[in-house]
Amino acid sequence: METPPQNPRLRQGFLDVVRADEKPFGLRPARLIAGPQIPPRQWIYGTQIIRGFVTLLVAPGGTGKSSYVLVMLMSIALRRPLLSTTIFRQVNTALLNLEDPPEEIDRRMAAIAKHYNILPEDLEGRFFMNPPDRTVTIASKSADGSSVVFPDERAIIDQIKDQGIGVIGVDPFAESHLLEENSNPEMVQAAAAWRRVARLGGCAVLLVHHARKGSSMGSIEAARGAKALSDSARIGLLMSTMTEDECGVLAVPLADRHRYVRLDDAKANLSPRAAKATWLHLNHVELDNGTEEYPNGDQMQVVEAWKPMSLWDGITVQQTNEALDRIAAGLPDGSRFTHTRRSAERWAGNVLMTMFDVTEGQAAEMIRVWLANGVLLKETYHDTSQRKDRVGLTVNDVRRPGERL
């Protein structure tokens, strides 16, 4: 059982949901169990969704988070890796969509089904949703405002067990409770309620939450409201639109960057390099539902997996070494190339942009990789043309790729 809060006004509301058959508290002797005898963690979907725990997905508006959650849940129900993520086992899934009208969910599902060739019978008995005429309230203040109560917690747990639900998505979390979003004590209670759903229902819970306006999306702290919510989640995921710098590295036109979204595990790795992040593309699918009044019909957003091309695709070992030879030779006046773009004329990226037809951002990333793996070294040397010491690049021949040709 979750630890009751210290605040007496909240404590009683917490205790209201404790089951009558809960065993009294007591300590037991600890015992050391051999590793092979301990069951593994019950991962369901990659390292994002795990049975018995809560995952928090934080994203600003316009990133396709609702489409992502729908595709994920349908993927798990079908056990088809629609987004190229490993699905360890098939389980029934459910979506509590608490923000959009049912017709909008129907449109999104129809677009996903069309894009991924899903038939109605494929999902029958495997995917569930809340009724459109019923709100869901996991936590709220009591009538007199003196405590927190949990109106729908028991009913949700019972339905999860009755329908064999393994993953339930809540979109958005803010609509699932009536507590103060900026109150840490109250968010502790709302999060604890969903954690009890995960544990007592034997399922995974995915909470979709908005990011603060203007947040940098550099960590899970971008989540809107009290910090207690992000602290309570076992797994924290961040979705964010591709930045201008990432466009440069990944050769995506700036005008299209809003259609590319990165997904980061905010509690395990806050900011992986752009090329190594998990990327999604927001595609558009025509529903072909035009009428005489609206002949164009609806166009819906559907999330799909996207893998950027490697910086090194199409570049041979010989071409790479030729570029390194040019960097090693330096400039005609005897100056060495530099790693920083601040010295525009001496920047080694100019060599790569000319030889490989890459963008400025891609050239900078290539130099960063070579510095990290020791192919390029930064050394202080005396520039005779400038009559002063400067920092320039040298090539570490023993770290060159492949055989010299």
C-alpha positions in Angstrom: 0.0 0.0 0.0 1.2 3.5 -0.7 2.4 5.5 2.3 -0.4 7.8 3.6 0.3 11.5 3.5 1.2 13.4 6.7 -1.4 16.1 6.1 -4.5 15.0 8.1 -6.8 16.6 5.6 -5.4 14.4 2.8 -4.8 11.3 5.0 -8.5 10.3 5.4 -9.2 10.6 1.7 -6.2 8.3 1.0 -7.4 5.7 3.5 -10.9 5.7 2.0 -9.5 3.6 -1.0 -7.7 1.0 1.1 -9.2 -2.4 0.5 -11.0 -4.0 3.4 -9.0 -7.2 3.0 -5.6 -5.3 3.2 -3.3 -7.1 5.6 -2.2 -5.2 8.7 1.3 -3.7 8.6 4.1 -5.9 9.8 7.8 -6.4 9.1 9.2 -9.7 7.7 12.7 -11.1 7.7 14.6 -10.3 4.6 16.0 -13.1 2.5 18.6 -13.3 -0.2 17.2 -14.8 -3.4 19.4 -16.1 -6.2 19.1 -14.1 -9.4 17.7 -16.9 -11.6 14.9 -17.4 -9.1 13.7 -13.8 -9.4 11.2 -13.1 -12.2 12.4 -10.4 -14.6 10.8 -7.0 -14.8 7.6 -7.2 -16.9 8.4 -4.9 -19.8 5.7 -4.6 -22.4 6.8 -2.0 -24.9 10.5 -1.4 -25.3 11.8 0.3 -22.1 8.9 2.7 -22.1 6.0 0.7 -20.7 6.3 -1.7 -17.8 3.6 -3.6 -15.9 2.9 -2.3 -12.4 4.4 1.2 -13.0 3.5 4.6 -14.3 5.1 6.2 -17.3 4.8 10.0 -17.8 4.9 11.4 -21.4 5.5 15.1 -21.5 5.1 17.2 -24.6 4.1 20.6 -25.8 1.2 21.1 -28.1 1.5 20.2 -31.8 4.0 17.3 -31.3 1.6 14.5 -32.2 1.5 13.1 -28.7 -2.1 11.9 -28.9 -1.4 10.2 -32.3 1.7 8.6 -30.7 -0.2 7.2 -27.8 -2.9 5.8 -30.1 -0.4 4.1 -32.4 1.5 2.7 -29.4 -1.7 1.3 -27.8 -2.9 -0.2 -31.0 0.6 -1.6 -31.7 0.7 -3.4 -28.3 -2.9 -4.7 -28.7 -1.9 -6.2 -32.1 1.7 -7.0 -31.1 2.9 -5.4 -34.3 5.9 -3.1 -34.0 4.3 -0.2 -35.9 6.9 2.2 -34.6 9.8 -0.2 -34.7 9.8 -0.6 -30.9 10.0 -4.1 -29.5 6.8 -5.5 -28.1 7.6 -8.1 -25.5 4.1 -9.5 -25.2 0.6 -8.9 -26.5 -1.8 -7.4 -24.0 -5.2 -5.7 -24.2 -5.0 -2.0 -24.1 -7.3 0.9 -23.2 -7.4 4.6 -23.9 -9.1 7.1 -21.6 -9.3 10.1 -23.9 -10.6 12.9 -21.7 -10.2 15.9 -24.1 -11.5 15.2 -27.5 -15.0 14.3 -28.8 -15.4 10.6 -29.8 -15.7 11.6 -33.5 -12.2 12.9 -33.4 -10.8 9.7 -32.0 -12.7 7.8 -34.7 -10.9 9.9 -37.3 -7.5 9.3 -35.8 -8.0 5.6 -35.5 -9.3 5.4 -39.1 -6.2 7.2 -40.3 -3.9 5.0 -38.3 -5.7 1.9 -39.6 -5.4 3.1 -43.2 -1.8 3.9 -42.9 -0.8 0.6 -41.2 -3.3 -1.7 -42.9 -5.2 -2.6 -39.8 -8.6 -4.3 -40.1 -11.5 -3.8 -37.7 -11.4 -7.5 -36.7 -7.7 -7.1 -35.8 -8.5 -5.0 -32.8 -11.8 -6.6 -31.8 -11.7 -7.5 -28.1 -8.2 -6.1 -27.7 -8.6 -2.3 -27.5 -11.0 -0.5 -25.2 -12.0 3.1 -24.6 -14.0 5.1 -22.1 -17.6 5.9 -23.0 -18.0 9.4 -24.6 -20.7 10.5 -22.2 -18.7 9.6 -19.0 -16.0 11.7 -17.4 -13.2 10.0 -15.4 -12.1 11.4 -12.0 -9.3 9.5 -10.3 -9.0 12.1 -7.5 -10.9 15.2 -6.2 -11.6 17.1 -3.1 -14.4 15.9 -0.8 -17.6 17.8 -0.8 -16.5 19.8 2.2 -13.0 20.3 0.8 -11.4 18.8 3.9 -9.8 15.7 2.2 -9.0 14.0 -1.1 -11.3 11.3 -2.4 -10.8 8.9 -5.3 -14.2 8.5 -7.0 -13.3 6.3 -10.0 -10.2 4.4 -8.7 -11.9 1.2 -7.7 -14.1 1.1 -10.9 -11.1 1.6 -13.1 -9.2 -1.2 -11.4 -12.2 -3.5 -11.7 -12.6 -2.8 -15.4 -8.9 -3.4 -16.0 -9.2 -6.8 -14.4 -12.5 -7.6 -16.1 -11.2 -6.7 -19.6 -7.7 -8.1 -19.1 -6.1 -4.7 -19.7 -2.3 -4.7 -19.7 -1.7 -1.0 -20.6 -4.0 2.0 -20.0 -3.3 5.4 -21.5 -4.7 8.6 -20.0 -4.8 11.5 -22.3 -4.4 14.0 -20.8 -3.6 13.4 -17.1 -4.8 16.9 -16.2 -8.4 16.0 -17.1 -8.4 12.9 -14.9 -8.5 14.7 -11.6 -10.0 17.8 -10.0 -7.0 18.8 -7.8 -4.7 21.8 -7.9 -2.1 21.1 -10.5 0.5 23.4 -8.9 0.2 21.8 -5.4 2.8 19.2 -4.6 0.8 17.5 -1.9 -2.3 17.2 -4.1 -0.3 15.9 -7.2 1.3 13.3 -4.9 -2.2 12.1 -4.3 -3.3 12.1 -7.9 -0.1 10.3 -9.0 -0.4 7.8 -6.1 -3.9 6.9 -7.3 -2.7 6.0 -10.8 0.2 4.1 -9.2 -2.3 2.1 -7.2 -4.2 1.4 -10.5 -1.0 0.0 -12.0 -0.2 -2.2 -9.0 -3.6 -3.4 -8.0 -4.7 -3.7 -11.6 -1.5 -5.5 -12.6 -1.1 -3.2 -15.6 1.0 -0.4 -17.0 -0.3 3.2 -16.8 0.7 5.9 -19.4 -0.1 9.5 -18.4 0.1 12.1 -21.1 0.9 15.5 -19.8 1.4 19.0 -21.2 4.7 20.8 -21.0 5.0 24.3 -19.6 4.8 27.0 -22.2 8.2 28.2 -23.2 10.1 25.3 -21.5 13.3 24.2 -23.1 12.3 20.5 -23.1 15.7 19.6 -21.8 14.5 17.5 -18.9 11.4 16.0 -17.3 11.2 19.3 -15.3 9.5 20.7 -18.4 6.3 19.1 -17.2 3.6 21.6 -16.3 2.6 22.0 -12.7 4.0 20.6 -9.5 7.2 18.7 -9.5 5.7 15.9 -7.5 4.0 14.4 -10.6 7.3 13.9 -12.5 9.0 12.6 -9.4 6.2 10.0 -9.0 6.6 8.4 -12.4 8.8 5.4 -12.9 9.6 6.4 -16.5 9.6 9.9 -17.9 9.4 10.4 -21.7 9.8 13.7 -23.5 8.5 14.6 -27.0 9.8 17.7 -28.7 9.8 19.2 -32.2 13.1 19.1 -34.1 15.2 22.2 -33.5 16.9 24.3 -36.1 20.3 23.0 -35.1 19.0 19.4 -35.5 17.7 20.3 -38.9 21.3 21.2 -39.9 22.7 18.0 -38.6 20.0 15.7 -40.1 19.6 17.6 -43.4 15.9 18.4 -42.9 14.6 21.6 -44.5 13.7 24.2 -41.8 10.2 24.5 -43.3 9.6 20.9 -42.5 11.0 20.7 -39.0 7.6 20.8 -37.3 6.9 17.4 -38.8 9.8 15.7 -37.1 9.7 14.9 -33.4 12.3 13.4 -31.1 11.4 11.1 -28.2 13.8 10.9 -25.2 13.8 8.9 -22.1 14.1 11.9 -19.8 15.0 9.8 -16.7 17.7 7.8 -18.3 19.4 10.0 -20.8 18.5 13.6 -20.9 19.9 14.7 -24.2 21.3 12.1 -26.6 22.9 13.4 -29.8 20.4 14.2 -32.6 21.4 11.3 -34.8 21.1 8.8 -31.9 17.7 10.0 -30.6 14.5 8.2 -31.3 12.8 10.1 -34.1 9.2 10.2 -35.3 7.7 11.7 -38.4 4.2 13.2 -38.5 2.7 11.9 -41.7 -0.7 13.0 -43.1 -3.4 10.6 -44.2 -6.4 11.3 -46.3 -9.6 9.8 -44.9 -11.4 9.9 -48.3 -14.5 11.1 -46.4 -15.4 14.0 -48.6 -19.0 15.1 -49.1 -20.7 17.5 -51.4 -20.4 20.2 -48.8 -16.8 19.4 -47.8 -15.3 17.7 -51.0 -11.8 17.5 -49.7 -12.7 15.5 -46.6 -10.4 15.2 -43.6 -6.6 14.9 -43.5 -5.3 13.4 -40.3 -1.9 13.3 -38.6 -0.4 9.9 -38.1 2.9 9.2 -36.3 5.4 6.9 -37.9 9.0 5.8 -37.1 11.7 7.8 -38.8 15.4 7.0 -39.0 17.8 9.8 -40.2 20.4 8.8 -42.7 23.9 8.4 -41.2 26.3 11.2 -41.8 28.7 8.6 -43.3 26.3 7.0 -45.8 27.8 7.0 -49.2 31.2 8.2 -48.0 34.0 5.7 -48.6 37.0 5.0 -46.4 39.2 6.4 -49.2 37.1 9.6 -49.4 37.3 10.0 -45.6 41.0 9.7 -45.6 41.4 12.2 -48.4 39.4 14.7 -46.3 41.6 14.0 -43.4 44.7 14.5 -45.6 43.5 17.9 -46.6 42.8 18.9 -42.9 46.3 17.6 -41.9 47.9 19.7 -44.7 46.5 22.9 -43.3 45.9 26.1 -45.2 48.3 27.5 -47.9 49.7 30.2 -45.5 50.8 27.5 -43.1 47.9 27.9 -40.6 46.2 24.8 -39.4 42.5 24.2 -39.6 40.4 24.7 -36.4 37.4 22.9 -34.9 35.4 26.0 -34.2 33.2 27.9 -36.6 34.2 31.1 -34.9 37.3 31.1 -37.1 35.3 30.9 -40.3 38.2 30.9 -42.8 40.1 28.2 -40.8 37.2 26.0 -39.9 37.8 22.4 -41.0 34.1 22.0 -41.8 34.7 24.0 -45.0 36.7 21.0 -46.3 33.9 18.6 -45.5 31.1 20.7 -47.0 33.1 21.0 -50.2 34.1 17.4 -50.5 31.0 15.7 -49.2 28.2 18.2 -50.1 27.0 18.1 -46.4 25.3 20.9 -44.5 27.2 23.2 -42.1 25.5 21.4 -39.2 26.5 18.0 -40.5 30.1 19.1 -41.0 30.2 20.3 -37.4 28.8 16.9 -36.2 31.5 15.0 -38.2 34.2 17.1 -36.6 32.7 16.5 -33.2 32.7 12.7 -33.8 36.3 12.8 -34.9 37.4 14.8 -31.9 35.5 12.4 -29.6 37.1 9.2 -31.0 40.6 10.7 -31.3 40.8 10.9 -35.1 41.3 14.7 -34.8 43.4 16.3 -32.0 43.5 19.9 -30.9 47.1 21.1 -30.4 48.7 24.4 -29.7 51.2 25.4 -32.4 53.2 28.5 -33.4 51.6 30.2 -36.5 54.5 31.8 -38.3 52.3 33.8 -40.6 50.5 35.4 -37.6 53.6 35.3 -35.3 51.6 33.9 -32.4 50.6 30.6 -30.8 47.2 29.2 -31.9 45.1 26.1 -31.4 44.8 24.0 -34.6 43.8 20.5 -35.7 46.1 17.5 -36.4 45.2 14.1 -37.6 46.0 11.0 -35.5 47.0 8.6 -38.2 46.6 5.5 -35.9 42.9 6.3 -35.5 42.2 6.8 -39.2 39.3 4.7 -40.5 40.2 1.5 -42.4 43.4 0.9 -44.4 45.1 3.8 -46.1 44.6 3.5 -49.8 
